[in-house]
Amino acid sequence: MSGLKLTATTFFGLEHVLAKELQQLGAQNVQTGNRAVYFEGDLGFMYKANYNLHTALRILRQLKSFHKIYKATQLYNAIVSIDWSEWFSPQQTFRIDVTGQSKFFKHTKFAALKAKDAIVDQFRSSHHQRPDIDLKQPDIRIVLHFKDQHLDVLLDSSGEPLHKRGYRTQTNTAPLNEVLAAGIVALSGWDARKSLLDPMCGSGTILIEAAMWQMRIPAAINRQKFAFQNWPDYDETLFNLIKNKSIDKIRELPTGIKLIGYDKAFSAIEKARQNIKNANLDAFISVKQADFFKTESVDSGLFLLFNPPYDERLSVDIKTFYKNIGDTLKQSYTGSEAWLLTGNLQTLKYVGLRPSKKIKLFNGKLESRLVQYLLYAGSRRGRLD
Ligand SMILES: C[S@@+](CC[C@H](N)C(=O)[O-])C[C@H]1O[C@@H](n2cnc3c(N)ncnc32)[C@H](O)[C@@H]1O
């Protein structure tokens, strides 16, 4: 079987990174959209995408498209025209999510309710039984995506979003989403020629995602469950084959390249250690308690990647904190390259260094920036005159 129409969703700003990942994995007809990448592949490729992709949140499989859907009865008829018993049984649970935009269905709950009625009515008349709704852990998740009068009906093949990798059992305050962490690793271009330092590592997400990215470890290697395993066409032998082939591609880090993390809070370091262990990466990543502002570079050229705190929970004011970041980079990390992600755009002016690159991203609804500072020795670049 080939030519399934598939959609991978992601964060705003990561669409091109995800498209590249998909191309490298072997997807066909890859096209970027808004927070989404469209592509084609067979059933095995859908498994491969779920198992491997670092920067996708969900993989959706298109069931059917409809035009001219602008009334509740049209929506009902469209949904009822799909034979749902091909996809699940009345003993399984489901939920419906409505995404996109339609000026005809402004209330997403109303559209979801109509679609649910259509599915339940169909099962009642064919099986004299109806499947129940489960909003938390449904067996089947149906997505209705509207673009005005156009409706795509899709099945979510992932289930829990793919950022739930399975390794993060411990979280510190404000942990970074794993998909976003993988995305900033990719956007920064870290190619493991320099050792990586996250000087404010919290629960260790950036370090873990960076190691997995460079070592080509499938992003979902530690995950137990995908929604496609509940589908009637689930092929376990094929999925096992794909998992084994993906695992065969794992490679070592170059000799001498390390991943290092600091955090001021010992509680954060304990959590990071546990997560790193869960991800089986303790041989490659080491973390220790340290105040970044009191550290010196352990290497002549490091690659720093971090997301400092940026909100009111900071015990010092933002101005002093970000000035300290700039001063520490300038004075103690000459010869290194630093990237930081912040969700408070004001903070950047306090760093006192001129960014060489600024990339716009959205962390959920929060507009953020990923910025690069090149800290050349003896050069004026990276410094504000
Ligand atoms: C936004 S969190 C980082 C989250 C992390 N990327 C994760 O995914 O869990 C910022 C971290 O910076 C740490 N921090 C604050 N000031 C610090 C300092 N001077 N030196 C080192 N770490 C610091 C905090 O303890 C906190 O864990």
The ligand as a MOL file (V3000), in Angstrom:
LIG
                    3D

  0  0  0     0  0            999 V3000
M  V30 BEGIN CTAB
M  V30 COUNTS 27 29 0 0 0
M  V30 BEGIN ATOM
M  V30 1 C 13.6740 27.6920 32.0360 0
M  V30 2 S 14.5920 26.6150 33.0540 0 CHG=1
M  V30 3 C 15.4030 25.5510 31.9200 0
M  V30 4 C 14.5260 24.4300 31.5340 0
M  V30 5 C 15.2310 23.2990 30.8360 0
M  V30 6 N 15.6410 23.6290 29.4870 0
M  V30 7 C 14.3340 22.0630 30.8530 0
M  V30 8 O 13.8940 21.6380 29.8060 0
M  V30 9 O 14.0220 21.5790 31.9380 0 CHG=-1
M  V30 10 C 15.9100 27.6140 33.6270 0
M  V30 11 C 16.8440 26.9460 34.6240 0
M  V30 12 O 17.9020 27.8860 34.9130 0
M  V30 13 C 18.3600 27.6180 36.2180 0
M  V30 14 N 19.1890 28.7730 36.6670 0
M  V30 15 C 18.7860 30.0130 37.0570 0
M  V30 16 N 19.8470 30.7800 37.3420 0
M  V30 17 C 20.9580 30.0290 37.1240 0
M  V30 18 C 22.3610 30.2680 37.2190 0
M  V30 19 N 22.8480 31.4500 37.6120 0
M  V30 20 N 23.2040 29.2620 36.8940 0
M  V30 21 C 22.7320 28.0510 36.4940 0
M  V30 22 N 21.4170 27.7650 36.3940 0
M  V30 23 C 20.5390 28.7390 36.6910 0
M  V30 24 C 17.0860 27.3900 36.9920 0
M  V30 25 O 17.3570 26.6570 38.1840 0
M  V30 26 C 16.2380 26.6020 35.9890 0
M  V30 27 O 16.3600 25.2080 36.1770 0
M  V30 END ATOM
M  V30 BEGIN BOND
M  V30 1 1 1 2
M  V30 2 1 2 3
M  V30 3 1 2 10
M  V30 4 1 3 4
M  V30 5 1 4 5
M  V30 6 1 5 6
M  V30 7 1 5 7
M  V30 8 2 7 8
M  V30 9 1 7 9
M  V30 10 1 10 11
M  V30 11 1 11 12
M  V30 12 1 11 26
M  V30 13 1 12 13
M  V30 14 1 13 14
M  V30 15 1 13 24
M  V30 16 1 14 15
M  V30 17 1 14 23
M  V30 18 2 15 16
M  V30 19 1 16 17
M  V30 20 1 17 18
M  V30 21 2 17 23
M  V30 22 1 18 19
M  V30 23 2 18 20
M  V30 24 1 20 21
M  V30 25 2 21 22
M  V30 26 1 22 23
M  V30 27 1 24 25
M  V30 28 1 24 26
M  V30 29 1 26 27
M  V30 END BOND
M  V30 END CTAB
M  END
